[in-house]
């Protein structure tokens, strides 16, 4: 995740996800709608991995009375979030750090988009458990990130499709095979089944898949009582 502290990488960030993630704007819209089913009009929402501010902006525009806390370990990415939010920035609290830095209060909902695939299994389980501790019983967690089958051939086939999608949207891909191999070796990717198992271990229930786009999967789950 060191690239998120690289000024050049940070400067390119807001363009990158639009070219890499199929239906990114729709993902933000769906995430807001899933939260809105349970979050009251003046509810408190935790956004983990909020650097860049894209989902924060979408939520702040659509749900003007939500109290939003964005948490991210990268100071440059949080600075970019302020730029992305523009005049909406005063309505959003930003906090530098990981989940442990978030206040131990009960949130009405939480979101973690395009973040978990950077974390090891142990880090993910810890993060999910800490998210659960900060949610009211029954509150929704919405998360979406890369998730591919465990079988090596299937994993590479799906990664190949993802890289082809990136290239078709104008992302610079000098060598497709090298890019695929780098993703497969550097990202601790988990299967959908393993993702659901971690949710259950962390104290979430009623998990539902709501988004599937090539290598990206998205779930909503609810904090167990």
N, C-alpha and C positions, 0 to 999 in steps of 0.2 A: 504494500500500500504506500510505499515511499513516493510513488509518482504523484500522489495527492498533495505532496509538499513541494513538488517541482513547479515553479511559477509558470513555465511554458505549458506543462500538462494541465495545470489548473485553468489557464487562460482558454484552453481548447475544450474544457469539460462540457460546457452547456451545449455545444454542438454535437459532441460525441454520442451521448446517450440517444439522441434523436435518430442517429444513423445506425446505432447498434441494437436498440431495443424495439422490436416491432410493436407499434401502437402505444408508444410511451405516453402520449397525452391521454389516451383512453385508459391506460393503466392507472394514471393519477385520478382520472374521473371515477373509475370503478372503485378504487381504494377509498375515495371520499364517500361514495354512496354506501359502501359496506360499513364504514365507520358511522355514517349518519343514521343507520338503522338503530344504533344504541347510544351514540353520543348526543347529549342534549344540546340545545342551541348555544348555551354558554359553557359547554363542556371543556375539559382539559385533555389535550392530545399530545402525546410524546412521539416525536419523529426522530428515530435513531438512524444515524448515517445521513444526516440532513445537509451535509456540505454541498454547495452548488445551489441549493434552495429551490429546485424545480418543483418538488411536490409541496413544499411549504407555500410557494406562491399560489399553486393551484388550490390548496385548501383555504388559504387566507382570502382569495378572491371569491370562492363559492360559499364559504361558511364564515361570514365576517365576525361572528361573536365567539368563535372557538378561541380558546387560549392555547396557543401553540408553543411548545418547547422543542427546539431543534438541537440535537446533540451530535457532535462529530469530533474526531480526534485531531483533525487538520485545521490549524488556524487559517491558512490561505483559502481552504475550501469554505470556511465560515465567512471570510471576507467576501468571497464570490457570492455566497448566499445573500449577503446584505445588498450587493449590487443587483442580483437577480430580483430580489423583493422590491427594490426601489422604494416608492412611497409607502409600501406595505410593511417595511422593515420595523417601524416602531411597534407594530402589533405582534411581533414575534420575538420570543426570548431565545437567544442562542447561547450554547454552553459548549466549551471545548473539553473533550474527554470521551471516555467510553461509557458504557451503560452504568458503571459503578459511580460515575460522576453525577448522574441524574438524581434529583431529590427523591427521597424515600416517601413519596406521597402517592395517593391513589389517583391514577389517571383514568379517564373514561374510555380511552382507546389508545392504541399505539400502532405505528407504522414503521416498517424497516424494508426499504426497497433498494435493490441492487447492492447489497452490503454483505449479507451472510456468506456469499460464496468466497469471500476473502478470509474467512475464519476457519480454523481447524475444528474438528468435531468437539473437542473439549471446550474451545472458546465459544462455539455456537451454543452448546448446552448451558454454559454459564450465562451467556447473554440472554438466552430464552428464559432461564430461571429468574434472572434479575428483572427482565421485563414483566414476567408473571407477578413478581413481588410488588411491582409498582402499578399494577392494574386492579381495578375494582373487580370483585367476582362477577363473571359474566361479561366483562368488557372484551371487545374485539382486539385482536392483533392481526394486522394485515402485513404479509411479507411476500416478496417476490425477488427471485434471483436465478442464476443458472442452476439447473438440476438435470442431470443426465443419467442414463442407465449405467450400472456398474460394469457390464460386459465391455471389455476394451474395444471390440469392433463396433458395438453400438455407440459407445461414447464418442469415438472418433467420427462416426458417420454424422452424428448430430452436431458435433463441433464444426465439421466441414460445412454443414448447412448454415450454421451461424456465421462463419467467416465469409461464406459466399454472400450472405445477406448484407454483411458489412460492406463488402467490396461493391456490391450492386448499388449501394447508397453513397458511393464515393469515398469511403474510408480508405486510406492508404494501406494496402496489403501487398508488400513487396514480394513475399514468398508465402503462399497459402499453407504449405506443409509445415514450415517453420512456425507460423503463427498458431496453427492448430496444436502442434507439439508443445509450444510454450504454454498455452492455456491448459492443456492436459496435465502438464508436469507442475505448474506453479499454483494453480487454483485447486484447493481441496474440495473438489466437486463431489456432491452426494447424489444418490438416486432419490427419486420421489418417495420411495418407501422409507428410506433412512430419514428423510426430512420429517415425515409424519411421525416416525418413532421418536425423534428428538422433541417434537412438540408435545407428545404425550408424556415423555419423561419429565419435561419441564413444567407440567401442570396445566396444559391446555387440552381442551376437549372440543368435540363437534367441529373438527377440522374439515374444511371443504376446499377443493381446488376450484378457483374461479378464473384462472388465467393460464393459458398455455400457448407459447409462441416460440417455436423451434426449441432452443435450449432453455428458455426462460419459463419458469413455473411460478404461480402465485397462489397462496393459500390465505384463507381467513380462518382463525380459530379463536376460541373463547376461553378466558381465564376460568379455571374450575373453581367451584365454590369451596 
